[in-house]
């Protein structure tokens, strides 16, 4: 049986960025519902101390991706403000 590659948060975000979104599309970006649901499950399990090592790594990837997107959105907002002035 062949392993099917798992879609990671980084796959989804890099696919989005590769499509060259407009600044507004970037500012309005959020994870697809299935990945957001996965984050919610991981956060809940983490709160209960029930995460496996692999799930801890997966949650860490979501956190890193969220931090990166937050920084990208902040820089985009600054760039737009400078263009408007």
N, C-alpha and C positions, 0 to 999 in steps of 0.2 A: 504494500500500500504506500502510495506516495504522499508526502506531507504537502498540504496546501499552504502556501505562504499566508501569513496573517497580516492583515492591513493594520499598520501602526499609526499612531497619531502623527509621527513624522512623515509617513507616506502621504497622509491626507493633506497636511499643511504644505508640504513641498509641491504636491500636485496643484494645490490652490495657487501658490505663489508662482509656479511655472506658467500658469495661464495669464500672468501679468495683470492682476486685478487693478482696477482704478483705486485711487485713494479712498473713495467712499465705500467701495466693495471691501477693501481691507479693513476699514474702521467698523464695518457692520458684520465682519466675519465671526462666526461661532462654529463650534464643532458640530458635525452631523449628529442627529439625534441618537444613533446607535452608539457612537463613541461617548457622547455625554452621559448616556445611561450607564455605560461601562465605568466611567469616572465615578458616578454616584454609587455604584455597587462597591467599587474599590475603597472609596472614602468611608462608606458605612462599615465595611469589613475591617478597615484600619482602625476605626473608632472602637471596634469590639475586640481588637487585638487578634484578628483571625486571618491576616494576610500571610500567604506563603511567600517564600523568597522571590519567586518569579513575579508574583503580584505586587510585591514591594517595588521591584524594579520597574514594572509597568506603570505604577502610580507615580514613581519618580520621573519617568518619561513624560507623563501628562503634566506634571508640575513644571518641568523644564520647558516644555512646549508652551505652556500658559505664560510663563515668565517671558519667553522670547516674543510671543505674540503681543503681550502687553507693552513691551519695550518698542516693538515695531509700530504699534498703534500710536504710542506717545510721540515717537519721532515723526510719524506721518502727520499728526495733529500740529506739531510745531512747524513743520514744513509748510503746511497749508496756511497757518497763521502768518508766516513770513511772506507768503505769496500774496495774501490779502492786504498786507500793509503797504 
